[in-house]
Amino acid sequence: MSTFKNREKAFETKYAHDAEMIFKAEARRNRMLAVWVGDKMGMSDEDAKAYGSKLIAADLKEAGDDDVLDHIMADAKERNVTLDRDELKAKSAELLAEAKGQIIDED
């Protein structure tokens, strides 16, 4: 195999690995975010864990985090719970960094 082909294969492998790591980190972040939001909405631990699965599914609708934030804001409004979108966005970013760190530590 030529050097060019080896480099191309290495880049493809790295891209696939990075995409998988991003997906895992975002899914983990959504689970952690569900626990945080669930506490604010008065959910039980079991309900918050189930809510995490709903957030993961919501995250698959569009690129970016707005679909998750919109989903949470709509659920909060439905439950008559006031959430600040900027605080939610900041917490989401904080938890994503934490999730990435956890995944790196596991590797």
N, CA, C and O atoms as CSV, one atom per row, in Angstrom:
chain,resi,resn,atom,element,x,y,z
A,1,MET,N,N,0.845,-1.176,0.000
A,1,MET,CA,C,0.000,0.000,0.000
A,1,MET,C,C,0.888,1.236,0.000
A,1,MET,O,O,1.888,1.287,0.715
A,2,SER,N,N,0.533,2.202,-0.779
A,2,SER,CA,C,1.356,3.403,-0.877
A,2,SER,C,C,1.220,4.267,0.377
A,2,SER,O,O,0.283,4.114,1.159
A,3,THR,N,N,2.160,5.159,0.543
A,3,THR,CA,C,2.147,6.076,1.682
A,3,THR,C,C,0.873,6.910,1.679
A,3,THR,O,O,0.271,7.146,2.727
A,4,PHE,N,N,0.466,7.355,0.489
A,4,PHE,CA,C,-0.751,8.154,0.375
A,4,PHE,C,C,-1.969,7.360,0.848
A,4,PHE,O,O,-2.809,7.886,1.577
A,5,LYS,N,N,-2.062,6.114,0.440
A,5,LYS,CA,C,-3.187,5.259,0.851
A,5,LYS,C,C,-3.163,5.026,2.356
A,5,LYS,O,O,-4.213,5.017,2.999
A,6,ASN,N,N,-1.968,4.836,2.924
A,6,ASN,CA,C,-1.844,4.651,4.376
A,6,ASN,C,C,-2.315,5.892,5.126
A,6,ASN,O,O,-3.027,5.791,6.125
A,7,ARG,N,N,-1.916,7.053,4.642
A,7,ARG,CA,C,-2.334,8.310,5.278
A,7,ARG,C,C,-3.837,8.507,5.157
A,7,ARG,O,O,-4.500,8.930,6.104
A,8,GLU,N,N,-4.365,8.194,3.980
A,8,GLU,CA,C,-5.807,8.336,3.766
A,8,GLU,C,C,-6.570,7.425,4.733
A,8,GLU,O,O,-7.550,7.850,5.344
A,9,LYS,N,N,-6.127,6.193,4.868
A,9,LYS,CA,C,-6.773,5.237,5.779
A,9,LYS,C,C,-6.660,5.725,7.224
A,9,LYS,O,O,-7.615,5.601,7.991
A,10,ALA,N,N,-5.526,6.267,7.600
A,10,ALA,CA,C,-5.339,6.781,8.961
A,10,ALA,C,C,-6.284,7.947,9.230
A,10,ALA,O,O,-6.871,8.025,10.309
A,11,PHE,N,N,-6.438,8.849,8.274
A,11,PHE,CA,C,-7.357,9.972,8.439
A,11,PHE,C,C,-8.804,9.495,8.551
A,11,PHE,O,O,-9.566,10.010,9.369
A,12,GLU,N,N,-9.182,8.520,7.738
A,12,GLU,CA,C,-10.536,7.980,7.793
A,12,GLU,C,C,-10.799,7.324,9.150
A,12,GLU,O,O,-11.871,7.492,9.731
A,13,THR,N,N,-9.829,6.590,9.640
A,13,THR,CA,C,-9.962,5.932,10.930
A,13,THR,C,C,-10.090,6.955,12.050
A,13,THR,O,O,-10.925,6.802,12.941
A,14,LYS,N,N,-9.262,7.999,12.007
A,14,LYS,CA,C,-9.317,9.041,13.023
A,14,LYS,C,C,-10.653,9.770,12.972
A,14,LYS,O,O,-11.240,10.054,14.016
A,15,TYR,N,N,-11.139,10.075,11.782
A,15,TYR,CA,C,-12.422,10.759,11.637
A,15,TYR,C,C,-13.547,9.921,12.249
A,15,TYR,O,O,-14.382,10.447,12.986
A,16,ALA,N,N,-13.571,8.633,11.949
A,16,ALA,CA,C,-14.604,7.747,12.488
A,16,ALA,C,C,-14.516,7.676,14.013
A,16,ALA,O,O,-15.534,7.695,14.704
A,17,HIS,N,N,-13.302,7.595,14.522
A,17,HIS,CA,C,-13.105,7.550,15.972
A,17,HIS,C,C,-13.583,8.842,16.617
A,17,HIS,O,O,-14.293,8.808,17.622
A,18,ASP,N,N,-13.204,9.969,16.052
A,18,ASP,CA,C,-13.611,11.270,16.606
A,18,ASP,C,C,-15.129,11.433,16.575
A,18,ASP,O,O,-15.715,11.933,17.535
A,19,ALA,N,N,-15.767,11.019,15.490
A,19,ALA,CA,C,-17.227,11.122,15.383
A,19,ALA,C,C,-17.907,10.255,16.441
A,19,ALA,O,O,-18.902,10.663,17.039
A,20,GLU,N,N,-17.372,9.073,16.665
A,20,GLU,CA,C,-17.925,8.184,17.686
A,20,GLU,C,C,-17.759,8.782,19.078
A,20,GLU,O,O,-18.669,8.703,19.904
A,21,MET,N,N,-16.616,9.372,19.335
A,21,MET,CA,C,-16.368,9.981,20.648
A,21,MET,C,C,-17.301,11.176,20.887
A,21,MET,O,O,-17.789,11.371,22.000
A,22,ILE,N,N,-17.542,11.957,19.862
A,22,ILE,CA,C,-18.457,13.098,19.994
A,22,ILE,C,C,-19.866,12.603,20.288
A,22,ILE,O,O,-20.551,13.149,21.153
A,23,PHE,N,N,-20.297,11.578,19.576
A,23,PHE,CA,C,-21.624,11.020,19.812
A,23,PHE,C,C,-21.751,10.511,21.251
A,23,PHE,O,O,-22.739,10.791,21.930
A,24,LYS,N,N,-20.756,9.769,21.705
A,24,LYS,CA,C,-20.788,9.236,23.070
A,24,LYS,C,C,-20.805,10.355,24.101
A,24,LYS,O,O,-21.549,10.284,25.080
A,25,ALA,N,N,-19.997,11.383,23.893
A,25,ALA,CA,C,-19.930,12.500,24.835
A,25,ALA,C,C,-21.262,13.250,24.879
A,25,ALA,O,O,-21.734,13.618,25.955
A,26,GLU,N,N,-21.862,13.474,23.723
A,26,GLU,CA,C,-23.143,14.181,23.700
A,26,GLU,C,C,-24.249,13.352,24.337
A,26,GLU,O,O,-25.110,13.899,25.026
A,27,ALA,N,N,-24.241,12.057,24.121
A,27,ALA,CA,C,-25.239,11.187,24.752
A,27,ALA,C,C,-25.067,11.194,26.265
A,27,ALA,O,O,-26.047,11.268,27.006
A,28,ARG,N,N,-23.826,11.117,26.721
A,28,ARG,CA,C,-23.558,11.149,28.162
A,28,ARG,C,C,-23.959,12.498,28.747
A,28,ARG,O,O,-24.552,12.570,29.823
A,29,ARG,N,N,-23.628,13.569,28.021
A,29,ARG,CA,C,-24.017,14.907,28.464
A,29,ARG,C,C,-25.533,15.002,28.607
A,29,ARG,O,O,-26.034,15.569,29.577
A,30,ASN,N,N,-26.262,14.445,27.638
A,30,ASN,CA,C,-27.722,14.502,27.689
A,30,ASN,C,C,-28.273,13.739,28.883
A,30,ASN,O,O,-29.253,14.171,29.491
A,31,ARG,N,N,-27.671,12.626,29.225
A,31,ARG,CA,C,-28.099,11.888,30.414
A,31,ARG,C,C,-27.847,12.710,31.680
A,31,ARG,O,O,-28.704,12.784,32.560
A,32,MET,N,N,-26.674,13.322,31.762
A,32,MET,CA,C,-26.348,14.141,32.939
A,32,MET,C,C,-27.240,15.377,32.991
A,32,MET,O,O,-27.669,15.786,34.069
A,33,LEU,N,N,-27.518,15.967,31.848
A,33,LEU,CA,C,-28.387,17.133,31.776
A,33,LEU,C,C,-29.807,16.753,32.212
A,33,LEU,O,O,-30.483,17.540,32.876
A,34,ALA,N,N,-30.251,15.572,31.847
A,34,ALA,CA,C,-31.580,15.105,32.241
A,34,ALA,C,C,-31.694,14.994,33.757
A,34,ALA,O,O,-32.740,15.315,34.322
A,35,VAL,N,N,-30.647,14.550,34.412
A,35,VAL,CA,C,-30.660,14.459,35.876
A,35,VAL,C,C,-30.736,15.857,36.488
A,35,VAL,O,O,-31.490,16.089,37.433
A,36,TRP,N,N,-29.953,16.781,35.944
A,36,TRP,CA,C,-29.950,18.156,36.445
A,36,TRP,C,C,-31.317,18.812,36.234
A,36,TRP,O,O,-31.865,19.429,37.147
A,37,VAL,N,N,-31.857,18.673,35.029
A,37,VAL,CA,C,-33.168,19.254,34.709
A,37,VAL,C,C,-34.261,18.529,35.486
A,37,VAL,O,O,-35.195,19.154,35.989
A,38,GLY,N,N,-34.139,17.224,35.579
A,38,GLY,CA,C,-35.128,16.440,36.313
A,38,GLY,C,C,-35.265,16.882,37.752
A,38,GLY,O,O,-36.367,16.897,38.300
A,39,ASP,N,N,-34.153,17.240,38.366
A,39,ASP,CA,C,-34.185,17.749,39.739
A,39,ASP,C,C,-34.979,19.057,39.797
A,39,ASP,O,O,-35.774,19.262,40.714
A,40,LYS,N,N,-34.766,19.920,38.837
A,40,LYS,CA,C,-35.477,21.201,38.788
A,40,LYS,C,C,-36.971,21.010,38.509
A,40,LYS,O,O,-37.798,21.809,38.949
A,41,MET,N,N,-37.307,19.945,37.773
A,41,MET,CA,C,-38.704,19.679,37.431
A,41,MET,C,C,-39.387,18.766,38.444
A,41,MET,O,O,-40.571,18.460,38.303
A,42,GLY,N,N,-38.649,18.330,39.466
A,42,GLY,CA,C,-39.232,17.472,40.491
A,42,GLY,C,C,-39.408,16.026,40.070
A,42,GLY,O,O,-40.275,15.326,40.594
A,43,MET,N,N,-38.594,15.574,39.132
A,43,MET,CA,C,-38.679,14.181,38.669
A,43,MET,C,C,-37.978,13.253,39.656
A,43,MET,O,O,-37.049,13.651,40.358
A,44,SER,N,N,-38.444,12.013,39.689
A,44,SER,CA,C,-37.743,10.993,40.454
A,44,SER,C,C,-36.470,10.628,39.699
A,44,SER,O,O,-36.317,10.975,38.528
A,45,ASP,N,N,-35.563,9.933,40.367
A,45,ASP,CA,C,-34.323,9.498,39.707
A,45,ASP,C,C,-34.630,8.617,38.499
A,45,ASP,O,O,-33.991,8.735,37.454
A,46,GLU,N,N,-35.606,7.744,38.653
A,46,GLU,CA,C,-35.982,6.838,37.561
A,46,GLU,C,C,-36.548,7.624,36.380
A,46,GLU,O,O,-36.216,7.344,35.228
A,47,ASP,N,N,-37.404,8.609,36.666
A,47,ASP,CA,C,-37.976,9.429,35.596
A,47,ASP,C,C,-36.893,10.264,34.907
A,47,ASP,O,O,-36.930,10.450,33.691
A,48,ALA,N,N,-35.938,10.761,35.677
A,48,ALA,CA,C,-34.852,11.566,35.099
A,48,ALA,C,C,-33.987,10.710,34.180
A,48,ALA,O,O,-33.539,11.182,33.135
A,49,LYS,N,N,-33.752,9.464,34.558
A,49,LYS,CA,C,-32.979,8.565,33.693
A,49,LYS,C,C,-33.728,8.290,32.394
A,49,LYS,O,O,-33.126,8.270,31.320
A,50,ALA,N,N,-35.037,8.079,32.489
A,50,ALA,CA,C,-35.848,7.865,31.290
A,50,ALA,C,C,-35.866,9.136,30.438
A,50,ALA,O,O,-35.867,9.064,29.209
A,51,TYR,N,N,-35.879,10.282,31.085
A,51,TYR,CA,C,-35.857,11.555,30.380
A,51,TYR,C,C,-34.552,11.708,29.597
A,51,TYR,O,O,-34.536,12.300,28.518
A,52,GLY,N,N,-33.472,11.178,30.140
A,52,GLY,CA,C,-32.186,11.199,29.434
A,52,GLY,C,C,-32.278,10.501,28.094
A,52,GLY,O,O,-31.698,10.967,27.113
A,53,SER,N,N,-32.996,9.391,28.033
A,53,SER,CA,C,-33.182,8.683,26.758
A,53,SER,C,C,-33.978,9.533,25.770
A,53,SER,O,O,-33.704,9.519,24.570
A,54,LYS,N,N,-34.957,10.269,26.278
A,54,LYS,CA,C,-35.737,11.156,25.408
A,54,LYS,C,C,-34.868,12.282,24.853
A,54,LYS,O,O,-35.022,12.685,23.700
A,55,LEU,N,N,-33.956,12.786,25.682
A,55,LEU,CA,C,-33.076,13.858,25.219
A,55,LEU,C,C,-32.098,13.354,24.164
A,55,LEU,O,O,-31.777,14.070,23.215
A,56,ILE,N,N,-31.632,12.137,24.330
A,56,ILE,CA,C,-30.730,11.549,23.332
A,56,ILE,C,C,-31.469,11.436,21.997
A,56,ILE,O,O,-30.909,11.752,20.948
A,57,ALA,N,N,-32.716,10.988,22.037
A,57,ALA,CA,C,-33.513,10.882,20.811
A,57,ALA,C,C,-33.765,12.265,20.213
A,57,ALA,O,O,-33.718,12.435,18.994
A,58,ALA,N,N,-34.032,13.252,21.070
A,58,ALA,CA,C,-34.270,14.619,20.581
A,58,ALA,C,C,-33.024,15.182,19.921
A,58,ALA,O,O,-33.116,15.971,18.981
A,59,ASP,N,N,-31.855,14.777,20.413
A,59,ASP,CA,C,-30.589,15.293,19.891
A,59,ASP,C,C,-30.312,14.790,18.478
A,59,ASP,O,O,-29.485,15.364,17.769
A,60,LEU,N,N,-30.985,13.740,18.069
A,60,LEU,CA,C,-30.759,13.168,16.740
A,60,LEU,C,C,-31.569,13.864,15.655
A,60,LEU,O,O,-31.386,13.584,14.470
A,61,LYS,N,N,-32.460,14.766,16.048
A,61,LYS,CA,C,-33.339,15.426,15.072
A,61,LYS,C,C,-32.605,16.430,14.207
A,61,LYS,O,O,-32.824,16.481,12.997
A,62,GLU,N,N,-31.741,17.226,14.807
A,62,GLU,CA,C,-31.039,18.285,14.076
A,62,GLU,C,C,-29.587,18.341,14.543
A,62,GLU,O,O,-29.242,17.844,15.615
A,63,ALA,N,N,-28.766,18.945,13.730
A,63,ALA,CA,C,-27.384,19.178,14.138
A,63,ALA,C,C,-27.372,20.272,15.205
A,63,ALA,O,O,-28.199,21.184,15.179
A,64,GLY,N,N,-26.445,20.177,16.126
A,64,GLY,CA,C,-26.338,21.186,17.173
A,64,GLY,C,C,-27.155,20.816,18.400
A,64,GLY,O,O,-27.779,19.756,18.458
A,65,ASP,N,N,-27.140,21.703,19.369
A,65,ASP,CA,C,-27.787,21.440,20.652
A,65,ASP,C,C,-29.155,22.091,20.791
A,65,ASP,O,O,-29.850,21.855,21.779
A,66,ASP,N,N,-29.554,22.905,19.820
A,66,ASP,CA,C,-30.816,23.625,19.956
A,66,ASP,C,C,-32.012,22.693,20.073
A,66,ASP,O,O,-32.972,23.017,20.771
A,67,ASP,N,N,-31.978,21.544,19.408
A,67,ASP,CA,C,-33.104,20.616,19.496
A,67,ASP,C,C,-33.281,20.104,20.929
A,67,ASP,O,O,-34.408,19.952,21.400
A,68,VAL,N,N,-32.184,19.842,21.610
A,68,VAL,CA,C,-32.249,19.377,22.997
A,68,VAL,C,C,-32.746,20.504,23.905
A,68,VAL,O,O,-33.622,20.295,24.745
A,69,LEU,N,N,-32.186,21.686,23.729
A,69,LEU,CA,C,-32.592,22.815,24.560
A,69,LEU,C,C,-34.061,23.148,24.331
A,69,LEU,O,O,-34.786,23.426,25.287
A,70,ASP,N,N,-34.509,23.125,23.081
A,70,ASP,CA,C,-35.917,23.385,22.778
A,70,ASP,C,C,-36.819,22.356,23.445
A,70,ASP,O,O,-37.872,22.694,23.986
A,71,HIS,N,N,-36.397,21.102,23.401
A,71,HIS,CA,C,-37.170,20.015,24.011
A,71,HIS,C,C,-37.294,20.238,25.518
A,71,HIS,O,O,-38.381,20.108,26.081
A,72,ILE,N,N,-36.202,20.568,26.155
A,72,ILE,CA,C,-36.215,20.804,27.608
A,72,ILE,C,C,-37.084,22.010,27.948
A,72,ILE,O,O,-37.893,21.958,28.875
A,73,MET,N,N,-36.916,23.089,27.200
A,73,MET,CA,C,-37.696,24.303,27.473
A,73,MET,C,C,-39.193,24.036,27.309
A,73,MET,O,O,-39.995,24.522,28.108
A,74,ALA,N,N,-39.579,23.273,26.288
A,74,ALA,CA,C,-40.991,22.939,26.083
A,74,ALA,C,C,-41.522,22.080,27.231
A,74,ALA,O,O,-42.635,22.297,27.709
A,75,ASP,N,N,-40.727,21.108,27.670
A,75,ASP,CA,C,-41.144,20.255,28.783
A,75,ASP,C,C,-41.260,21.057,30.078
A,75,ASP,O,O,-42.174,20.833,30.871
A,76,ALA,N,N,-40.342,21.984,30.289
A,76,ALA,CA,C,-40.395,22.817,31.496
A,76,ALA,C,C,-41.654,23.685,31.474
A,76,ALA,O,O,-42.337,23.826,32.488
A,77,LYS,N,N,-41.948,24.258,30.325
A,77,LYS,CA,C,-43.144,25.107,30.199
A,77,LYS,C,C,-44.398,24.278,30.469
A,77,LYS,O,O,-45.320,24.730,31.148
A,78,GLU,N,N,-44.419,23.059,29.928
A,78,GLU,CA,C,-45.563,22.162,30.123
A,78,GLU,C,C,-45.774,21.843,31.603
A,78,GLU,O,O,-46.907,21.663,32.049
A,79,ARG,N,N,-44.688,21.776,32.352
A,79,ARG,CA,C,-44.755,21.469,33.788
A,79,ARG,C,C,-44.820,22.734,34.652
A,79,ARG,O,O,-44.761,22.661,35.880
A,80,ASN,N,N,-44.938,23.875,34.006
A,80,ASN,CA,C,-44.967,25.170,34.715
A,80,ASN,C,C,-43.706,25.404,35.547
A,80,ASN,O,O,-43.763,25.933,36.658
A,81,VAL,N,N,-42.572,24.998,34.985
A,81,VAL,CA,C,-41.271,25.206,35.617
A,81,VAL,C,C,-40.527,26.243,34.789
A,81,VAL,O,O,-40.445,26.134,33.565
A,82,THR,N,N,-39.990,27.246,35.463
A,82,THR,CA,C,-39.259,28.290,34.764
A,82,THR,C,C,-37.781,27.926,34.710
A,82,THR,O,O,-37.140,27.723,35.740
A,83,LEU,N,N,-37.257,27.849,33.505
A,83,LEU,CA,C,-35.831,27.613,33.294
A,83,LEU,C,C,-35.287,28.756,32.459
A,83,LEU,O,O,-35.952,29.242,31.545
A,84,ASP,N,N,-34.092,29.176,32.775
A,84,ASP,CA,C,-33.414,30.201,31.994
A,84,ASP,C,C,-32.618,29.505,30.889
A,84,ASP,O,O,-31.752,28.677,31.169
A,85,ARG,N,N,-32.915,29.842,29.642
A,85,ARG,CA,C,-32.256,29.177,28.512
A,85,ARG,C,C,-30.742,29.382,28.542
A,85,ARG,O,O,-29.989,28.465,28.215
A,86,ASP,N,N,-30.295,30.562,28.924
A,86,ASP,CA,C,-28.851,30.820,28.982
A,86,ASP,C,C,-28.186,29.954,30.045
A,86,ASP,O,O,-27.089,29.438,29.832
A,87,GLU,N,N,-28.852,29.792,31.200
A,87,GLU,CA,C,-28.312,28.925,32.257
A,87,GLU,C,C,-28.288,27.476,31.767
A,87,GLU,O,O,-27.327,26.746,32.009
A,88,LEU,N,N,-29.352,27.072,31.079
A,88,LEU,CA,C,-29.434,25.718,30.533
A,88,LEU,C,C,-28.326,25.475,29.514
A,88,LEU,O,O,-27.700,24.415,29.509
A,89,LYS,N,N,-28.093,26.448,28.664
A,89,LYS,CA,C,-27.047,26.336,27.647
A,89,LYS,C,C,-25.664,26.245,28.301
A,89,LYS,O,O,-24.821,25.454,27.878
A,90,ALA,N,N,-25.440,27.059,29.333
A,90,ALA,CA,C,-24.160,27.032,30.052
A,90,ALA,C,C,-23.963,25.691,30.759
A,90,ALA,O,O,-22.866,25.134,30.742
A,91,LYS,N,N,-25.021,25.178,31.378
A,91,LYS,CA,C,-24.931,23.887,32.069
A,91,LYS,C,C,-24.666,22.771,31.064
A,91,LYS,O,O,-23.907,21.843,31.342
A,92,SER,N,N,-25.293,22.866,29.899
A,92,SER,CA,C,-25.079,21.886,28.844
A,92,SER,C,C,-23.617,21.868,28.405
A,92,SER,O,O,-23.027,20.800,28.240
A,93,ALA,N,N,-23.040,23.039,28.218
A,93,ALA,CA,C,-21.632,23.138,27.814
A,93,ALA,C,C,-20.714,22.591,28.910
A,93,ALA,O,O,-19.738,21.897,28.625
A,94,GLU,N,N,-21.034,22.907,30.151
A,94,GLU,CA,C,-20.241,22.416,31.285
A,94,GLU,C,C,-20.281,20.893,31.354
A,94,GLU,O,O,-19.254,20.242,31.543
A,95,LEU,N,N,-21.478,20.335,31.200
A,95,LEU,CA,C,-21.621,18.883,31.274
A,95,LEU,C,C,-20.999,18.179,30.074
A,95,LEU,O,O,-20.530,17.047,30.198
A,96,LEU,N,N,-20.988,18.837,28.910
A,96,LEU,CA,C,-20.330,18.247,27.739
A,96,LEU,C,C,-18.827,18.135,27.987
A,96,LEU,O,O,-18.211,17.121,27.659
A,97,ALA,N,N,-18.251,19.170,28.560
A,97,ALA,CA,C,-16.818,19.124,28.886
A,97,ALA,C,C,-16.542,18.015,29.900
A,97,ALA,O,O,-15.551,17.293,29.781
A,98,GLU,N,N,-17.414,17.881,30.892
A,98,GLU,CA,C,-17.256,16.826,31.892
A,98,GLU,C,C,-17.392,15.450,31.251
A,98,GLU,O,O,-16.616,14.543,31.554
A,99,ALA,N,N,-18.371,15.292,30.370
A,99,ALA,CA,C,-18.583,14.005,29.683
A,99,ALA,C,C,-17.371,13.629,28.837
A,99,ALA,O,O,-16.936,12.477,28.841
A,100,LYS,N,N,-16.826,14.610,28.110
A,100,LYS,CA,C,-15.634,14.351,27.299
A,100,LYS,C,C,-14.474,13.896,28.180
A,100,LYS,O,O,-13.760,12.955,27.833
A,101,GLY,N,N,-14.287,14.558,29.307
A,101,GLY,CA,C,-13.223,14.179,30.233
A,101,GLY,C,C,-13.401,12.754,30.750
A,101,GLY,O,O,-12.439,11.992,30.845
A,102,GLN,N,N,-14.631,12.408,31.078
A,102,GLN,CA,C,-14.901,11.049,31.566
A,102,GLN,C,C,-14.585,10.006,30.501
A,102,GLN,O,O,-14.005,8.962,30.801
A,103,ILE,N,N,-14.961,10.283,29.272
A,103,ILE,CA,C,-14.714,9.338,28.191
A,103,ILE,C,C,-13.231,9.189,27.919
A,103,ILE,O,O,-12.748,8.079,27.693
A,104,ILE,N,N,-12.508,10.293,27.939
A,104,ILE,CA,C,-11.050,10.235,27.749
A,104,ILE,C,C,-10.411,9.428,28.862
A,104,ILE,O,O,-9.512,8.627,28.606
A,105,ASP,N,N,-10.862,9.624,30.094
A,105,ASP,CA,C,-10.314,8.883,31.236
A,105,ASP,C,C,-10.587,7.388,31.128
A,105,ASP,O,O,-9.796,6.571,31.600
A,106,GLU,N,N,-11.705,7.034,30.507
A,106,GLU,CA,C,-12.070,5.619,30.363
A,106,GLU,C,C,-11.221,4.922,29.302
A,106,GLU,O,O,-11.004,3.712,29.376
A,107,ASP,N,N,-10.743,5.679,28.318
A,107,ASP,CA,C,-9.941,5.077,27.248
A,107,ASP,C,C,-8.597,4.770,27.743
A,107,ASP,O,O,-7.766,4.257,26.994
